[in-house]
Amino acid sequence: MPLSKISMFSAIIGVVIGIIAFTVNYNFIEFTFPGYQIFTVPARFALSFFSEETAFWPKMIIFLLGQFAGYFIFGYLLKVTISLIKQ
């Protein structure tokens, strides 16, 4: 499987995980999604450059783009590392 397909697949999975984690964490105040802080590290890092006064929808777009980029890079680096170990 080409490197870009694996990276894209992991990025899409990361976005889905981010959406689920955000939805659970946003809608159920008394229940915190286990591992929310770990699963959404790329998104929270992307959001750290913006203020809290930023409107909800731009923040959500930044959240999803950060999540996508973080998991894409993670998938790429993981595949490269595995291919280097196999050689």
Helices and strands as residue ranges (DSSP letters): H 3-27, H 36-39, H 41-47, H 56-86
